[in-house]
Amino acid sequence: MRVAMFDVAGVHIELLEPTSPESAIAKAIEKKGEGIHHIAFKTNDIAGNISQAKDAGLIVLNDPPVPGAHNTQVTFLHPKCTFGVLTEFCQHPGGCGCGH
């Protein structure tokens, strides 16, 4: 996958381009078309976010969190619980958000 990253007014944006038709991004584009794949929120307490999400009745896809880009730990919420948008919580080692 090719990635372009930039910040706009403190908002980190990543553009993803699949380099293989078998990649998760290529399959998402094939299924839903081009557009937003997911939205991510930095956190200092991913375990607490998972707990809060479960308490609110949301479907947590990764518990415990899994390794993400930039040496982070990430977890996702199922899109059917978040108005169709895949939602990510992202924590950098040491609890300082995503480090973007």
DORO-936620 format. One record per atom (N, C-alpha, C): residue in one letter; atom name; x, y, z. Coordinates in Angstrom, 2 decimals. Each point is the difference from the previous one (the first is absolute). Layout:
residu/atome/xx/yy/zz
A/CA/X/Y/Z
...
//
This chain:
residu/atome/xx/yy/zz
M/N/0.85/-1.16/0.00
M/CA/-0.85/1.16/0.00
M/C/0.90/1.23/0.00
R/N/-0.39/0.99/-0.75
R/CA/0.69/1.29/0.02
R/C/-0.79/0.94/0.89
V/N/0.74/0.80/0.78
V/CA/-0.62/0.89/0.97
V/C/0.53/1.41/-0.18
A/N/-0.88/0.98/0.00
A/CA/0.37/1.42/0.04
A/C/-0.61/0.58/1.26
M/N/0.82/0.72/0.78
M/CA/-0.48/0.55/1.27
M/C/0.23/1.51/0.03
F/N/-0.95/0.70/0.59
F/CA/0.17/1.44/0.22
F/C/-0.93/0.46/1.10
D/N/0.29/1.19/0.54
D/CA/-0.81/0.59/1.06
D/C/-0.67/1.26/-0.52
V/N/-1.25/0.18/0.36
V/CA/-0.76/1.20/-0.34
V/C/-0.61/0.51/1.30
A/N/0.49/1.12/0.46
A/CA/-0.53/0.63/1.22
A/C/-0.03/-0.97/1.18
G/N/1.06/-0.80/0.13
G/CA/0.09/-0.93/1.11
G/C/-0.73/-1.31/-0.21
V/N/-0.59/-0.20/-1.16
V/CA/-0.67/-1.26/-0.33
V/C/0.92/-0.80/-0.90
H/N/0.34/-1.21/0.42
H/CA/0.89/-0.88/-0.77
H/C/-0.83/-0.75/-1.03
I/N/0.42/0.06/-1.26
I/CA/-0.72/-0.68/-1.08
I/C/0.96/-0.96/-0.69
E/N/-0.46/-1.23/-0.21
E/CA/0.76/-0.99/-0.75
E/C/-0.82/-0.40/-1.22
L/N/0.64/0.03/-1.15
L/CA/-0.62/-0.49/-1.23
L/C/0.65/-1.34/-0.32
L/N/-0.81/-1.00/-0.25
L/CA/0.49/-1.35/-0.23
L/C/-0.30/-0.44/-1.43
E/N/0.99/-0.60/-0.65
E/CA/-0.18/-0.54/-1.34
E/C/0.43/-1.46/0.01
P/N/-0.89/-0.91/-0.37
P/CA/0.39/-1.40/-0.01
P/C/1.01/-0.27/-1.12
T/N/0.94/-0.89/0.28
T/CA/0.96/-0.41/-1.03
T/C/-0.22/-1.46/-0.39
S/N/-0.99/-0.63/0.62
S/CA/-0.34/-1.38/-0.30
S/C/-1.52/-0.14/0.02
P/N/-0.57/-0.70/-0.97
P/CA/-1.46/-0.17/-0.01
P/C/-0.51/-0.85/1.16
E/N/0.89/-0.71/0.68
E/CA/-0.40/-0.84/1.14
E/C/0.06/0.74/1.33
S/N/0.49/1.23/0.02
S/CA/0.15/0.73/1.26
S/C/-1.36/0.39/0.58
A/N/-0.01/0.23/1.32
A/CA/-1.24/0.41/0.67
A/C/-0.54/1.31/-0.57
I/N/0.89/0.92/-0.33
I/CA/-0.44/1.30/-0.56
I/C/-0.60/-0.21/-1.38
A/N/0.62/-0.82/-0.85
A/CA/-0.55/-0.27/-1.33
A/C/-1.38/-0.63/0.10
K/N/-0.15/-0.93/0.93
K/CA/-1.30/-0.66/0.18
K/C/-1.06/0.98/0.50
A/N/0.39/0.92/0.88
A/CA/-0.95/1.01/0.49
A/C/-0.44/0.91/-1.13
I/N/0.93/0.41/-0.86
I/CA/-0.34/0.86/-1.14
I/C/-0.91/-0.75/-0.97
E/N/0.31/-1.27/-0.24
E/CA/-0.84/-0.80/-0.90
E/C/-1.42/-0.13/0.54
K/N/-0.12/-0.19/1.30
K/CA/-1.31/-0.21/0.62
K/C/-0.80/1.29/0.14
K/N/0.65/1.08/0.46
K/CA/-0.72/1.23/0.33
K/C/0.31/1.18/-0.91
G/N/1.02/-0.12/-0.84
G/CA/0.42/1.12/-0.82
G/C/0.99/0.88/0.75
E/N/0.52/0.99/-0.68
E/CA/0.97/0.90/0.62
E/C/-0.68/0.85/1.05
G/N/0.76/0.41/1.00
G/CA/-0.53/0.86/1.05
G/C/0.73/-0.23/1.30
I/N/-0.64/0.38/1.09
I/CA/0.61/-0.13/1.32
I/C/-0.02/-1.47/0.41
H/N/1.16/-0.52/0.36
H/CA/0.10/-1.38/0.48
H/C/-0.32/-0.07/1.48
H/N/0.63/0.89/0.79
H/CA/-0.28/0.04/1.43
H/C/0.44/1.33/0.59
I/N/-0.45/0.24/1.22
I/CA/0.41/1.19/0.75
I/C/0.69/-0.51/1.27
A/N/1.09/0.67/0.38
A/CA/0.76/-0.43/1.17
A/C/0.07/1.11/1.03
F/N/-0.02/-0.42/1.25
F/CA/0.13/0.93/1.11
F/C/1.21/-0.38/0.84
K/N/0.87/0.98/0.27
K/CA/1.12/-0.21/0.91
K/C/-0.54/-0.20/1.40
T/N/0.70/-0.84/0.77
T/CA/-0.40/-0.21/1.38
T/C/1.22/-0.25/0.87
N/N/-0.13/0.30/1.26
N/CA/1.03/-0.33/0.98
N/C/-0.41/-1.20/0.84
D/N/-1.21/-0.53/-0.24
D/CA/-0.53/-1.09/0.82
D/C/-0.87/-0.92/-0.86
I/N/0.64/-0.76/-0.88
I/CA/-0.76/-0.84/-0.93
I/C/-0.80/-1.07/0.75
A/N/0.54/-0.53/1.09
A/CA/-0.74/-0.99/0.80
A/C/-1.28/0.62/0.57
G/N/0.11/1.24/0.47
G/CA/-1.17/0.71/0.51
G/C/-1.03/0.27/-1.09
N/N/0.49/0.34/-1.22
N/CA/-0.91/0.22/-1.11
N/C/-0.74/-1.27/-0.38
I/N/0.71/-1.12/0.01
I/CA/-0.64/-1.29/-0.30
I/C/-1.09/-0.29/1.02
S/N/0.31/0.22/1.25
S/CA/-0.96/-0.23/1.09
S/C/-1.24/0.89/-0.16
Q/N/0.23/1.28/-0.28
Q/CA/-1.12/0.93/-0.18
Q/C/-0.85/-0.39/-1.20
A/N/0.65/-0.41/-1.10
A/CA/-0.74/-0.40/-1.19
A/C/-0.87/-1.21/0.29
K/N/0.56/-0.99/0.67
K/CA/-0.77/-1.20/0.35
K/C/-1.15/0.35/0.94
D/N/0.27/0.85/0.99
D/CA/-1.06/0.42/0.93
D/C/-1.14/0.71/-0.73
A/N/0.33/0.69/-1.10
A/CA/-1.01/0.71/-0.79
A/C/-0.71/-0.92/-1.00
G/N/0.39/-1.28/-0.02
G/CA/-0.64/-0.96/-0.90
G/C/0.58/-0.04/-1.40
L/N/1.16/0.62/-0.21
L/CA/0.63/-0.02/-1.32
L/C/0.77/-1.30/-0.20
I/N/0.16/-0.40/-1.24
I/CA/0.74/-1.21/-0.33
I/C/1.46/0.38/-0.22
V/N/0.87/-0.51/0.87
V/CA/1.45/0.24/-0.10
V/C/0.60/-1.15/-0.80
L/N/0.70/0.31/-1.07
L/CA/0.54/-1.03/-0.89
L/C/1.34/-0.55/0.48
N/N/0.76/0.76/0.77
N/CA/1.32/-0.45/0.45
N/C/0.14/0.21/1.49
D/N/-0.16/-1.06/0.77
D/CA/0.22/0.06/1.44
D/C/0.68/-1.30/0.41
P/N/1.28/0.06/0.28
P/CA/0.81/1.19/0.25
P/C/0.37/0.71/-1.30
P/N/0.53/1.24/0.13
P/CA/0.44/0.75/-1.17
P/C/1.07/-0.76/-0.78
V/N/0.13/0.35/-1.27
V/CA/0.98/-0.64/-0.89
V/C/1.03/1.03/-0.44
P/N/1.17/-0.46/-0.47
P/CA/1.01/0.95/-0.49
P/C/-0.51/0.75/-1.23
G/N/0.27/1.31/-0.03
G/CA/-0.39/0.83/-1.13
G/C/1.22/0.69/-0.60
A/N/-0.24/0.91/-0.91
A/CA/1.08/0.76/-0.64
A/C/0.72/0.87/1.03
H/N/1.23/0.32/-0.29
H/CA/0.79/0.92/0.82
H/C/0.19/-0.50/1.43
N/N/0.08/-1.34/0.17
N/CA/0.24/-0.61/1.31
N/C/-1.11/0.29/1.00
T/N/-1.23/0.07/-0.48
T/CA/-1.14/0.29/0.87
T/C/-0.74/-1.28/0.36
Q/N/-0.89/0.12/0.96
Q/CA/-0.99/-1.03/0.31
Q/C/-1.35/0.57/-0.45
V/N/-0.79/-0.81/-0.70
V/CA/-1.26/0.49/-0.54
V/C/-1.13/-0.98/0.29
T/N/-1.20/0.54/0.03
T/CA/-1.21/-0.81/0.04
T/C/-1.05/0.71/-0.85
F/N/-0.90/-0.77/-0.56
F/CA/-1.03/0.55/-0.87
F/C/-1.38/-0.31/0.56
L/N/-0.93/0.90/-0.28
L/CA/-1.41/-0.21/0.31
L/C/-0.72/-0.39/-1.28
H/N/-0.94/-0.92/0.11
H/CA/-0.73/-0.47/-1.18
H/C/-0.80/1.15/-0.61
P/N/0.06/0.17/-1.33
P/CA/-0.70/1.11/-0.65
P/C/-1.51/0.03/0.22
K/N/-0.62/-1.16/0.21
K/CA/-1.46/0.04/0.19
K/C/-0.37/0.67/1.32
C/N/0.97/0.19/0.89
C/CA/-0.25/0.69/1.27
C/C/0.36/1.49/-0.07
T/N/0.63/0.41/-1.09
T/CA/0.50/1.38/-0.11
T/C/-0.44/0.64/-1.33
F/N/-1.27/-0.17/-0.31
F/CA/-0.61/0.63/-1.18
F/C/0.71/-0.35/-1.30
G/N/0.50/-1.25/-0.09
G/CA/0.61/-0.48/-1.23
G/C/1.46/0.35/-0.19
V/N/0.62/0.66/0.98
V/CA/1.40/0.41/-0.11
V/C/0.85/-0.87/0.92
L/N/0.97/-0.71/-0.57
L/CA/0.95/-0.75/0.80
L/C/0.76/0.99/0.87
T/N/0.04/-0.23/1.31
T/CA/0.59/0.95/0.94
T/C/1.14/-0.68/0.76
E/N/1.13/0.72/0.08
E/CA/1.22/-0.54/0.62
E/C/0.40/0.83/1.21
F/N/0.44/-0.67/1.06
F/CA/0.71/0.64/1.10
F/C/1.46/-0.41/-0.14
C/N/0.90/0.95/0.19
C/CA/1.41/-0.18/-0.31
C/C/0.85/0.57/1.14
Q/N/0.90/-0.84/0.55
Q/CA/0.87/0.44/1.09
Q/C/1.45/-0.32/-0.31
H/N/0.85/1.01/0.14
H/CA/1.44/-0.15/-0.19
H/C/0.60/-0.58/1.27
P/N/1.11/-0.73/-0.08
P/CA/0.63/-0.52/1.22
P/C/0.23/1.11/1.02
G/N/-0.22/-0.32/1.25
G/CA/0.15/1.00/1.05
G/C/-1.25/0.82/0.22
G/N/-1.08/-0.29/-0.77
G/CA/-1.27/0.66/0.24
G/C/-0.12/1.40/-0.54
C/N/0.75/0.34/-1.05
C/CA/-0.03/1.39/-0.46
C/C/-0.73/0.17/-1.33
G/N/-1.09/-0.69/-0.21
G/CA/-0.76/0.15/-1.24
G/C/0.69/-0.71/-1.15
C/N/-0.32/0.36/-1.21
C/CA/0.51/-0.72/-1.17
C/C/1.36/0.45/-0.48
G/N/0.50/1.08/0.47
G/CA/1.32/0.43/-0.42
G/C/0.06/0.59/-1.39
H/N/-1.14/0.32/-0.59
H/CA/-0.03/0.62/-1.33
H/C/0.22/1.49/0.14
//
